[in-house]
Amino acid sequence: MRYSIMLQLVAAITLIFLGTAALFAWLQYRPGPRETNIEREILYPPVSQLP
């Protein structure tokens, strides 16, 4: 009886670790938001337009 409880506990912890690793990998490698040309010009104006 104790063996089956320990096996279930190890399986549950393993699934939690695998789920967390999959979530972290998805967060790391998902594509970032695209910025438009207007946003780029506002954030980084061309050198010729600087005072």
Secondary structure, 3 states (H helix, E strand, C coil): CHHHHHHHHHHHHHHHHHHHHHHHHHHHHCCCCCCCHHHHHHHCCCHHHCC
